[in-house]
Amino acid sequence: MILCRVTGDVYATQKDRNLEGYRMLLCQPVELDGETARGASFIALDRVVDAGPGDLILVHKEGGGARIMFGNEKIPIQTVVVAIVDDLEIDRRAGDSVIEQTRRASAAESSVGGDA
């Protein structure tokens, strides 16, 4: 699975009929801080998660498994959104989650930058 940030929607008026009714999202892989870009963006299909721009998501990237999830061997798919991530907790001894640590650090940087 790949941790990604949704950066936009993809619209296609002409597409394979097996893709009809599914949302296509532009996804940017990110580091565990949930913000730092990591690698090239790609398009993933969202079947039921209903993710949108700005959401932190988990993407399953493996065509055979993705087709099994859709129950359609003919669907031209390699990546599918499987979850919206509410939070990450990597080191329980640290107290806060990675996302909370990142938010606190960003807020601190903003307040320091605002005083200059």
Rosetta silent file (secondary structure, phi, psi, omega in degrees, C-alpha in Angstrom):
SEQUENCE: MILCRVTGDVYATQKDRNLEGYRMLLCQPVELDGETARGASFIALDRVVDAGPGDLILVHKEGGGARIMFGNEKIPIQTVVVAIVDDLEIDRRAGDSVIEQTRRASAAESSVGGDA
SCORE:     score description
SCORE:     0.000 S_00000001
   1 L     0.000  152.470 -177.393    0.000    0.000    0.000 S_00000001
   2 E  -122.607  131.130  175.229    1.055    3.546   -0.692 S_00000001
   3 E   -82.556  126.340 -175.603    0.368    6.574    1.493 S_00000001
   4 E  -138.149  159.972  170.636   -0.818    9.438   -0.754 S_00000001
   5 E  -111.282  130.333  177.463   -2.329   12.887   -0.695 S_00000001
   6 E   -75.055  123.512 -178.545   -5.199   13.476   -3.155 S_00000001
   7 E  -106.061   -7.760  177.861   -4.223   16.467   -5.284 S_00000001
   8 E   171.937  172.999  175.143   -7.225   16.564   -7.601 S_00000001
   9 E   -97.782  151.021  175.925  -10.000   14.899   -9.551 S_00000001
  10 E  -115.937  126.357 -179.522   -9.529   13.512  -13.052 S_00000001
  11 L  -112.334  134.341  177.802  -12.397   13.939  -15.513 S_00000001
  12 L  -140.956  114.349  179.762  -12.683   11.965  -18.758 S_00000001
  13 L   -74.736  -28.648  176.129  -15.747   12.216  -20.955 S_00000001
  14 L  -114.775  120.003 -179.302  -14.487    9.331  -23.105 S_00000001
  15 L  -155.237  166.934  177.258  -13.180    6.305  -21.203 S_00000001
  16 L   -54.641  136.453 -176.368  -13.302    2.529  -21.105 S_00000001
  17 H   -62.064  -24.118  178.124  -16.868    1.443  -20.331 S_00000001
  18 H   -70.775  -13.575  178.765  -15.610   -0.603  -17.371 S_00000001
  19 H   -93.634   -6.632 -178.715  -14.597    2.671  -15.683 S_00000001
  20 L   -57.324  134.408  176.005  -18.082    4.196  -15.905 S_00000001
  21 L    87.693   -2.228  179.837  -19.451    5.313  -12.542 S_00000001
  22 L  -110.942  145.028  177.646  -16.104    5.385  -10.719 S_00000001
  23 E   -84.960  140.804  174.951  -14.157    8.472   -9.632 S_00000001
  24 E  -110.111  130.114 -177.024  -10.597    8.946  -10.765 S_00000001
  25 E  -120.168  141.613  173.420   -8.278   10.803   -8.391 S_00000001
  26 E   -86.113  122.323 -172.822   -4.846   12.304   -8.908 S_00000001
  27 E  -119.707  133.082  177.129   -2.683   10.951   -6.080 S_00000001
  28 E  -110.415  114.661  174.894    0.727   12.139   -4.872 S_00000001
  29 E   -58.555  141.943 -178.859    2.721    9.603   -2.820 S_00000001
  30 E  -132.655  160.021  174.470    3.952   11.188    0.424 S_00000001
  31 L   -70.387  175.725 -178.142    6.382   10.455    3.241 S_00000001
  32 L   -66.495  -10.841  175.113    5.074    9.368    6.651 S_00000001
  33 L   -76.177   -8.467  177.758    4.687   13.020    7.668 S_00000001
  34 L    80.415    0.851 -175.947    1.716   13.067    5.293 S_00000001
  35 L  -126.897  -43.396 -173.979    3.004   16.149    3.448 S_00000001
  36 L   -70.701  119.588 -179.344    6.419   15.637    1.836 S_00000001
  37 E   -61.890  145.286 -179.029    6.044   14.426   -1.760 S_00000001
  38 L  -144.150   99.696  178.106    7.718   11.144   -2.619 S_00000001
  39 L    90.175 -177.108 -175.832    7.825    9.996   -6.230 S_00000001
  40 L   -80.561  146.175  174.919    5.595   10.601   -9.228 S_00000001
  41 L   -69.279  159.046  176.558    1.869   11.253   -9.038 S_00000001
  42 E  -151.719  170.754  179.706   -0.559    8.700  -10.482 S_00000001
  43 E  -102.782  134.881  176.872   -4.277    8.160  -10.990 S_00000001
  44 E  -127.788  149.900  177.490   -6.262    5.816   -8.735 S_00000001
  45 E   -89.025  136.790  176.935   -9.891    4.721   -8.870 S_00000001
  46 E  -111.701  111.546 -176.964  -12.116    5.470   -5.881 S_00000001
  47 L   -90.257  -46.812 -174.797  -14.934    2.981   -5.641 S_00000001
  48 L  -138.947   -8.976 -173.959  -16.453    3.552   -2.200 S_00000001
  49 L   -73.650  -32.061 -179.931  -14.091    5.601   -0.034 S_00000001
  50 L    62.699   44.992  176.481  -15.286    8.970   -1.425 S_00000001
  51 L   -75.774  160.055  178.644  -11.923   10.685   -0.964 S_00000001
  52 L  -145.758  175.146 -179.076  -11.354   14.186   -2.262 S_00000001
  53 L   -50.176  132.637 -179.593   -8.634   16.787   -2.790 S_00000001
  54 L    94.889  -19.905 -178.975   -6.497   17.230    0.325 S_00000001
  55 L   -69.988  144.016  171.863   -7.366   13.843    1.847 S_00000001
  56 E   -92.543  125.976 -172.044   -4.588   11.553    3.053 S_00000001
  57 E  -133.531  165.023  169.109   -5.322    8.087    1.667 S_00000001
  58 E  -108.044  133.146 -179.483   -4.023    4.544    1.314 S_00000001
  59 E  -119.342  131.382  174.007   -3.779    3.214   -2.226 S_00000001
  60 E   -89.543  123.350 -176.856   -3.511   -0.435   -3.217 S_00000001
  61 E  -120.511   89.506  176.900   -1.218   -0.665   -6.246 S_00000001
  62 L  -171.793  112.497 -171.390   -1.414   -4.061   -7.909 S_00000001
  63 H   -53.691  -47.178 -177.872   -3.637   -4.669  -10.902 S_00000001
  64 H   -61.171  -46.599  178.769   -4.797   -8.213  -10.166 S_00000001
  65 H   -64.954  -37.751  178.444   -5.823   -7.399   -6.601 S_00000001
  66 H   -64.098  -42.306  178.978   -7.488   -4.183   -7.712 S_00000001
  67 H   -65.488  -35.484  176.865   -9.547   -6.055  -10.320 S_00000001
  68 H   -63.433  -41.472  179.628  -10.585   -8.597   -7.663 S_00000001
  69 H   -60.850  -33.497  179.995  -11.762   -5.721   -5.436 S_00000001
  70 H   -89.089  -10.441 -179.228  -13.958   -4.477   -8.291 S_00000001
  71 L    64.248   33.928 -175.381  -15.100   -7.990   -9.236 S_00000001
  72 L  -146.870  105.682 -179.060  -14.284   -7.260  -12.876 S_00000001
  73 L   -70.303  -14.404 -177.572  -11.380   -8.913  -14.691 S_00000001
  74 L   -95.382   -7.569 -177.129  -11.807   -6.554  -17.667 S_00000001
  75 L   -70.657  128.629 -179.209  -11.464   -3.263  -15.796 S_00000001
  76 L   -82.022   85.257 -173.249   -8.240   -1.467  -16.838 S_00000001
  77 L  -140.004  143.767  173.389   -6.967   -0.638  -13.351 S_00000001
  78 L  -123.448  -28.381 -175.200   -3.743   -0.850  -11.414 S_00000001
  79 E  -127.851  138.760 -179.741   -4.420    1.420   -8.421 S_00000001
  80 E  -140.364  138.581  177.019   -7.445    1.736   -6.133 S_00000001
  81 E   -74.318  128.254 -178.505   -8.152    3.903   -3.067 S_00000001
  82 E  -115.958  -15.236 -179.296   -8.807    1.661   -0.066 S_00000001
  83 E  -164.217  149.933  166.439   -8.920    4.062    2.916 S_00000001
  84 E   -97.005  128.724 -177.053   -8.904    7.654    4.089 S_00000001
  85 L   -89.394  120.366  177.781   -6.214    8.016    6.769 S_00000001
  86 L   -83.587  -35.438 -177.400   -7.349    9.923    9.850 S_00000001
  87 L  -165.960  160.379  174.600   -4.024    9.713   11.670 S_00000001
  88 L  -123.583  137.682  175.105   -0.729    7.834   11.857 S_00000001
  89 L  -129.203  110.659 -174.003    0.892    6.622   15.047 S_00000001
  90 L  -101.496  -46.784 -178.766    4.392    5.332   14.544 S_00000001
  91 L  -123.127  102.836 -176.645    6.146    5.550   17.914 S_00000001
  92 H   -63.848  -26.100  179.012    3.767    5.308   20.845 S_00000001
  93 H   -69.080  -23.440 -178.901    6.534    6.305   23.237 S_00000001
  94 H   -74.154  -17.647  177.635    6.799    9.685   21.486 S_00000001
  95 L    95.207  -67.449 -178.204    3.270   10.592   22.601 S_00000001
  96 L   -91.689  157.266  175.327    1.891   12.393   19.560 S_00000001
  97 L   -74.787  166.209  178.441    1.234   10.934   16.152 S_00000001
  98 H   -59.605  -42.468 -178.261    3.370   11.899   13.172 S_00000001
  99 H   -65.314  -42.385  178.457    0.601   14.080   11.771 S_00000001
 100 H   -65.063  -39.058  177.196    0.148   15.949   15.079 S_00000001
 101 H   -62.199  -41.966  179.748    3.923   16.481   15.357 S_00000001
 102 H   -65.500  -43.565  179.136    3.971   17.884   11.796 S_00000001
 103 H   -62.352  -42.371 -179.482    1.019   20.191   12.487 S_00000001
 104 H   -65.191  -41.860  179.298    2.650   21.483   15.687 S_00000001
 105 H   -64.961  -40.643  178.727    5.979   22.077   13.896 S_00000001
 106 H   -65.033  -41.560  178.913    4.218   23.936   11.046 S_00000001
 107 H   -63.808  -39.869  179.174    2.320   26.102   13.519 S_00000001
 108 H   -65.453  -41.905  178.654    5.570   26.913   15.352 S_00000001
 109 H   -63.984  -40.095 -179.888    7.295   27.853   12.081 S_00000001
 110 H   -64.339  -41.612 -178.004    4.355   30.074   11.127 S_00000001
 111 H   -71.148  -33.522  176.798    4.406   31.916   14.434 S_00000001
 112 H   -69.057  -43.720  179.656    8.182   32.468   14.236 S_00000001
 113 H   -65.861  -29.710 -178.697    7.903   33.706   10.644 S_00000001
 114 H   -74.694  -22.227 -178.716    5.054   36.036   11.573 S_00000001
 115 H   -83.783  -15.787 -174.498    7.139   37.894   14.212 S_00000001
 116 L   -78.300    0.000    0.000    9.957   38.815   11.830 S_00000001
